[in-house]
Amino acid sequence: MSSLTIELPEGQNAALTAKARAKGLSAEQYAREVLERDLVPEWLQKSWETANAVGLDRLSAEEIDAEISAARKARREAGLQPAS
């Protein structure tokens, strides 16, 4: 793992801290989250955007599990095999 030092003007530092606190994170955690999100592949970013647009980003863990179970059941009933 490597480290990175970022120097921000005071106003930007305050804005970063405020955004981090709004998400319940430290400024360092928030900056890391923003950078990690920016570095993900474009296809994954598009997938996230699509999910957000249709409301899939608001599904609970239980709803996600139900969707997966339903898709697996439909696949079994259709006689299809999961992708390897």
DARA-V891871 format. One record per backbone hydrogen bond with DSSP energy under -0.5 kcal/mol. CO is the residue of the C=O (numbers start at 0). NH is the residue of the N-H. If there is no record, write none. Layout:
BEGIN
co=CO nh=NH
co=CO nh=NH
END
This chain:
BEGIN
co=3 nh=5
co=5 nh=7
co=8 nh=12
co=9 nh=13
co=10 nh=14
co=11 nh=15
co=12 nh=16
co=13 nh=17
co=14 nh=18
co=15 nh=19
co=16 nh=20
co=17 nh=21
co=18 nh=22
co=19 nh=22
co=19 nh=24
co=20 nh=23
co=25 nh=29
co=26 nh=30
co=27 nh=31
co=28 nh=32
co=29 nh=33
co=30 nh=34
co=31 nh=35
co=32 nh=36
co=33 nh=37
co=34 nh=38
co=35 nh=39
co=36 nh=39
co=40 nh=43
co=40 nh=44
co=41 nh=45
co=42 nh=46
co=43 nh=47
co=44 nh=48
co=45 nh=49
co=46 nh=50
co=47 nh=51
co=48 nh=52
co=49 nh=53
co=50 nh=55
co=50 nh=56
co=51 nh=54
co=54 nh=57
co=55 nh=58
co=59 nh=63
co=60 nh=64
co=61 nh=65
co=62 nh=66
co=63 nh=67
co=64 nh=68
co=65 nh=69
co=66 nh=70
co=67 nh=71
co=68 nh=72
co=69 nh=73
co=70 nh=74
co=71 nh=75
co=72 nh=76
co=73 nh=77
co=74 nh=78
co=74 nh=79
co=75 nh=78
END
